[in-house]
Amino acid sequence: MTAGEARCMRNTVLPDLSAEWSENEARLALDEWRRSGQTIAAFAREHDMSAPRLYWWRKRLPKDGAAPMLSLVPAKIIAQPEMAAVVIRLPSGVAIEMASASPREIAAIVSELERSS
């Protein structure tokens, strides 16, 4: 029995390759790839799947299955203006700069960032 045949025998059922994957299905495929010890390209070839799809999911899903953390730093309000200039810096390095934003707009942005992480 070849190493490839041994790997195929212990594989769990991989997600449908022609359909869109849910996060759980992508995790399953990524877990199988990690257990294989192969490069993504070799694993994708062996299982007749798209390597770019695996790279895409690997970039978006943390290795341990935990959601990426969004953390906020303490801020001190020194005045109560109706509008204020704001910069929100994300852990990825992306900065959202607004020349003027109301507290309601800032709260909506922070709420959406927390929801999407």
C-alpha positions, 0 to 999 in steps of 0.5 A: 500500500502506498502512502497516498493510499494509506492517507485516503483510507484514514480520510474522513468524508471531505466536503462536496467539492463542487458546492460552496463550503460552510465554515465547518466543511472548510475546517474539515478539509483543512484538518485533513490537509494538516493531518496529511503532512502534505503541501496544500498543492499536493493535497489538493491534487490528490483529492481533486480539489482547488488549492486556491480554495484551501489557501482562501479558507486557511487565511480566514479560519484560525488553526484552533477554530477560535474566532479572531479576537477583536479588542478595543482599547480604552478611550477617554472622552474629554468633551461632548461634541456632536461630531468628532474625528475618529480613527479605528485601528483593526488588529489586521493593521487596517485603519478606518478614519472618519473626519467627523462621526457622531457617537451613534455612527461610531457605536454602529461601526463598533457593533458591526465589527464585533458582530462580524468577527 
